[in-house]
Amino acid sequence: MMGIITGMKKVHVLTPGYWSANSQSFLNPLLINRRLLQNSGVGLVFFSSISDSIGECDYLLIDSKFFKPYWAGRSKEALEIIERLSQEITTVLWFHTGDSAGALGSYAKSILPFVKAFFKSQVYADKTLYQTPLYGNRLYTDFYHRHVGINDETVPELDSILDSEELSKIQVSWNIGFARCFNFYGEYIASLYNRFPSKLLLSISPMFHEASKRRTRDAYTRMGLNFPRETVGYQRAQLALLMGKQPRVSRAQYYKEMKQSKVVVSPFGWGEINNRDFEAFIYGCLLLKPSMDHLETYPNFFIERETYISYKWDLSDMKDVIEDAVHNYKQYREIAHTAQQRYVDIVFSRTGRENFVRYFLSLLK
């Protein structure tokens, strides 16, 4: 049985809405499991603005995207609002819906005194990294700067170094695997939901393409390459040098090609976890990624040699890993099948939904 919080607890959620993959993933499991949460003693109310009644709750969950427009010129106002909310509400929880385990934001240290916890979709397994200056505020951008000598034309301001008390507030929420924009119709459904917020739209599952289906393409590497910072785009640029640049195609063509592919290669971009990872799961492809061992995330979709195959961050074995995966695809196809089934079980099954509710209750406690 799912854990039940004693007495009905009012949980208010402040969010700009269902606009990006990150905000979708933050909102989806709350919206879909609203009834299960209510049965477990949690009443959810969603706010897209700061009204007089927003403080009438036991918990306030803040999607960081709500305050994103404030940080360019209105940061003082934002902090004053957050401080006032923390004085009115017993428990304020910040949900940083950014892309990477790093990049807390220059404002993070100012927010931490006002919140009980600072949640991220994925955090460093070694949390002391948040007490270490990292070039580009990401472990992998720091790696390519230090070990490859890559310098960005524009380097973001370094994140503040956290002390031990602040560090204890950095916790794992849930990652973008709960979003719905990872197949051809996903973005259209999300856009429609913004206009007509019906739970029925969110209940539409993607059409899965079984890993056992015949595939005529080998390694799929078509992806965006235009990043303003070279350290962020380094992995993708090196993959393009190895496999060749491929021009943009329509969404329909992109997903048609993926469906035909045995292997999908998914380097890091702005974050370690990408839409492409879940596209691979939906279309039954074998996922290849740089090692994810440095991360703690929920749910954990990334289990080495069980749901994906990794290559080294220095990319010294990337070519060999891709060639091995293609040439020995039949031996590895079970990994693609396991990854797809795990994704289905976690995100779409009744058991997966109940597990999420249990996990969410543990965050509140």
C-alpha positions in Angstrom: 0.0 0.0 0.0 1.1 3.6 -0.6 2.1 5.7 2.4 -0.5 8.1 3.6 0.2 11.5 5.2 -1.8 11.9 8.4 -4.6 14.4 7.6 -5.2 16.0 4.3 -2.3 18.3 3.3 -2.8 21.2 1.0 -0.1 21.4 -1.7 0.1 24.4 -3.9 2.1 24.4 -7.1 3.4 27.6 -8.7 4.4 27.1 -12.3 4.3 29.1 -15.6 2.6 26.1 -17.2 3.0 23.2 -19.6 5.5 24.9 -22.0 8.8 23.1 -22.0 9.9 19.5 -21.7 11.3 20.3 -18.3 8.1 21.9 -17.0 6.0 19.1 -18.6 8.1 16.5 -16.8 7.6 18.4 -13.5 3.9 18.7 -13.9 2.9 15.5 -15.7 3.2 13.0 -12.8 1.4 15.4 -10.5 -1.5 16.0 -12.9 -1.9 12.4 -13.9 -1.7 11.1 -10.4 -3.8 13.8 -8.8 -6.5 11.3 -7.7 -4.0 8.8 -6.3 -2.3 11.7 -4.4 -5.6 12.8 -3.0 -6.3 9.2 -1.8 -3.0 9.4 0.0 -3.8 12.6 1.8 -2.5 15.3 -0.6 -4.7 17.9 -2.2 -3.1 19.6 -5.2 -3.9 23.1 -6.4 -2.0 24.7 -9.4 -1.2 28.4 -9.7 0.1 30.3 -12.7 0.3 33.6 -10.8 0.8 34.7 -7.2 -2.7 35.3 -5.9 -3.8 36.1 -2.3 -4.8 32.5 -1.7 -1.5 30.9 -2.8 -0.2 31.0 0.8 -3.2 29.0 2.2 -1.4 25.7 2.1 1.0 23.4 4.0 3.5 23.0 1.1 4.3 25.3 -1.8 6.2 23.8 -4.7 7.8 26.3 -7.0 8.8 25.5 -10.6 11.9 27.6 -11.1 10.7 28.5 -14.6 8.1 30.7 -13.0 10.8 33.1 -11.8 13.1 32.8 -14.9 11.9 36.2 -16.3 12.8 37.9 -13.0 16.5 37.2 -13.0 17.3 39.7 -15.7 16.7 43.0 -13.9 14.1 42.0 -11.3 16.0 39.6 -9.1 15.5 41.7 -5.9 11.7 41.6 -6.5 11.9 37.8 -7.0 13.8 37.2 -3.8 11.4 39.5 -1.8 8.5 37.4 -3.1 10.1 34.1 -2.3 11.0 35.4 1.2 7.5 36.5 1.8 6.1 33.2 0.7 8.5 31.4 3.1 7.2 33.5 6.0 3.6 32.6 5.1 4.0 28.9 4.4 5.5 26.3 6.6 7.3 24.4 3.8 8.4 26.0 0.5 10.2 23.6 -1.9 12.1 24.8 -4.9 12.1 22.7 -8.0 15.0 23.7 -10.3 13.7 22.5 -13.7 17.0 23.0 -15.5 18.8 20.6 -17.8 21.9 19.5 -16.0 23.1 18.2 -12.7 25.1 21.4 -12.4 24.1 25.0 -13.2 22.2 25.8 -10.0 22.1 29.4 -11.1 23.7 32.5 -9.7 20.6 33.1 -7.6 20.6 29.7 -5.9 22.6 30.8 -2.8 20.1 33.6 -2.2 17.1 31.3 -2.5 18.4 28.5 -0.2 17.7 30.3 3.1 14.0 30.6 2.2 13.3 27.0 1.1 13.3 23.6 2.9 14.8 21.9 -0.1 16.3 22.7 -3.5 15.2 19.9 -5.8 16.9 19.0 -9.1 15.9 16.5 -11.7 19.4 15.0 -11.4 22.2 15.8 -8.9 25.9 14.8 -8.7 26.4 11.5 -6.9 29.3 13.3 -5.2 27.6 16.4 -3.8 30.9 18.0 -2.8 31.1 19.0 -6.5 28.6 21.8 -5.6 31.4 23.1 -3.4 33.9 23.1 -6.3 34.2 25.8 -9.0 33.4 24.1 -12.3 34.1 25.8 -15.7 30.7 26.3 -17.3 29.0 25.1 -14.2 28.8 21.6 -15.4 31.1 18.7 -14.7 31.5 17.8 -18.3 32.1 21.3 -19.5 34.8 21.6 -16.9 36.2 18.2 -18.1 36.6 19.4 -21.7 38.1 22.7 -20.5 40.6 21.1 -18.3 41.5 17.9 -20.3 40.9 19.0 -23.9 41.7 22.7 -23.5 38.4 24.0 -24.8 37.7 27.6 -24.0 34.2 29.2 -24.5 33.9 32.7 -26.0 31.4 33.5 -23.3 31.8 31.8 -19.9 28.8 32.1 -17.5 29.3 33.4 -14.0 30.4 30.7 -11.7 27.8 29.2 -9.4 28.3 30.1 -5.8 30.1 27.6 -3.6 27.7 26.0 -1.1 28.4 25.5 2.6 27.5 22.2 4.3 24.1 23.4 5.5 23.2 24.6 2.0 24.5 21.4 0.5 22.1 19.3 2.6 19.2 21.0 0.9 20.2 19.8 -2.6 17.9 16.8 -3.3 16.7 14.8 -6.2 13.2 15.3 -7.6 12.3 13.5 -10.9 13.7 13.8 -14.3 12.3 14.6 -17.8 11.3 11.0 -18.4 7.8 11.9 -17.3 7.3 14.4 -20.2 5.2 13.5 -23.2 7.1 15.2 -26.1 9.3 12.3 -27.1 7.4 11.1 -30.2 5.9 12.6 -33.3 2.5 13.5 -31.8 3.9 14.5 -28.3 4.6 18.2 -29.0 1.2 18.6 -30.6 -0.6 17.0 -27.7 1.4 19.3 -25.3 0.4 22.3 -27.4 -3.2 21.3 -27.4 -3.1 20.7 -23.6 -2.0 24.3 -23.1 -5.2 25.4 -24.9 -7.5 22.8 -23.6 -6.1 21.4 -20.3 -7.9 18.0 -20.3 -6.5 15.1 -18.3 -7.6 12.9 -21.2 -4.9 14.4 -23.4 -2.2 13.6 -20.8 -3.4 10.0 -20.7 -2.5 9.4 -24.3 0.5 7.1 -24.3 3.0 7.1 -27.2 2.9 4.3 -29.8 5.9 2.1 -29.0 7.9 0.5 -31.7 9.2 -2.9 -30.4 12.9 -3.5 -30.3 12.4 -6.8 -32.2 11.1 -5.0 -35.3 13.2 -5.2 -38.5 15.6 -2.2 -38.8 17.4 -1.0 -42.0 19.6 1.7 -40.5 22.6 1.2 -38.2 23.6 4.1 -35.9 21.4 7.2 -35.8 23.3 10.4 -35.1 21.2 13.2 -36.6 21.0 15.9 -34.0 21.3 19.6 -33.3 24.9 20.9 -33.3 24.4 24.6 -32.8 25.5 25.5 -29.2 26.8 28.9 -28.3 29.3 27.3 -26.0 31.9 24.9 -27.4 32.3 23.0 -24.1 28.6 22.2 -24.1 28.5 21.1 -27.8 31.9 19.3 -27.8 30.6 15.8 -27.6 28.1 16.3 -30.4 30.7 18.1 -32.6 33.1 15.2 -32.2 30.4 12.7 -33.0 29.6 14.7 -36.2 33.3 14.6 -37.2 33.2 10.8 -36.8 29.9 10.0 -38.4 29.4 13.1 -40.6 27.1 16.1 -40.2 23.5 15.6 -41.1 21.2 18.5 -42.1 17.9 19.1 -40.3 14.8 17.3 -41.5 11.1 17.4 -40.8 9.8 16.0 -37.5 8.1 13.2 -39.5 11.3 12.3 -41.3 13.4 12.5 -38.1 11.1 10.0 -36.3 10.8 7.8 -39.4 14.6 7.4 -39.5 14.8 6.8 -35.8 12.2 4.0 -36.0 14.3 2.4 -38.7 17.6 2.6 -36.7 19.2 -0.1 -34.6 21.3 2.2 -32.4 20.8 5.8 -31.2 23.8 7.8 -30.0 22.8 10.5 -27.5 25.7 12.8 -26.3 25.2 15.4 -23.6 23.8 18.8 -24.6 22.7 21.5 -22.2 22.2 18.5 -19.8 23.2 14.9 -19.5 19.7 13.6 -19.9 18.1 14.4 -23.2 14.8 14.0 -25.1 16.7 11.7 -27.4 17.2 9.2 -24.6 13.4 8.6 -24.3 12.9 8.8 -28.1 15.3 5.8 -28.2 13.2 4.0 -25.6 9.9 4.7 -27.4 11.2 3.5 -30.8 13.0 0.5 -29.4 16.5 1.5 -30.3 19.7 0.6 -28.4 20.9 3.7 -26.5 24.5 4.7 -26.5 25.6 7.6 -24.2 28.6 8.9 -22.4 28.9 7.4 -18.9 26.2 8.5 -16.5 27.9 7.2 -13.4 28.4 10.7 -12.0 24.6 11.2 -11.6 21.9 10.4 -9.1 18.5 10.7 -10.6 14.9 9.5 -10.3 13.7 7.4 -11.9 17.0 5.7 -12.8 16.5 4.8 -16.5 20.2 4.6 -17.1 21.7 1.3 -15.9 25.0 0.3 -17.6 24.7 -2.7 -19.9 21.1 -3.2 -18.8 19.3 -0.2 -20.4 22.1 1.6 -22.2 25.8 1.2 -23.3 28.2 3.9 -22.3 31.4 5.3 -23.7 34.1 7.3 -22.0 33.9 11.1 -21.6 37.2 11.5 -23.4 35.5 9.8 -26.4 38.6 7.6 -26.9 36.4 4.5 -27.3 33.3 6.1 -28.9 34.1 4.8 -32.4 34.7 1.3 -31.1 31.5 1.3 -28.9 29.4 2.4 -31.9 30.9 -0.1 -34.3 30.6 -2.9 -31.7 26.9 -2.1 -31.0 26.1 -2.1 -34.8 28.1 -5.2 -35.7 26.8 -7.2 -32.6 23.4 -5.6 -32.6 21.5 -8.9 -32.2 23.5 -9.6 -29.0 22.6 -6.2 -27.6 19.0 -6.0 -28.7 17.8 -7.3 -25.4 19.2 -4.2 -23.8 16.9 -2.1 -26.0 14.0 -4.2 -25.1 14.7 -4.0 -21.4 15.1 -0.2 -21.6 11.8 0.2 -23.3 10.0 -2.1 -20.9 11.5 -0.3 -17.9 10.4 3.0 -19.3 6.8 1.7 -19.9 6.7 0.2 -16.4 7.9 3.3 -14.6 6.0 6.0 -16.5 2.8 4.4 -17.8 1.9 1.4 -15.6 -0.4 1.5 -12.6 2.5 0.2 -10.5 4.8 2.9 -11.8 2.2 5.6 -11.0 1.8 4.2 -7.4 5.6 4.2 -7.1 5.7 7.8 -8.1 3.1 8.8 -5.5 5.1 6.9 -2.8 8.2 8.7 -3.9 6.5 12.1 -3.9 5.2 11.5 -0.4 8.7 10.8 0.8 9.9 14.1 -0.6 7.2 15.9 1.4 8.1 14.1 4.6 
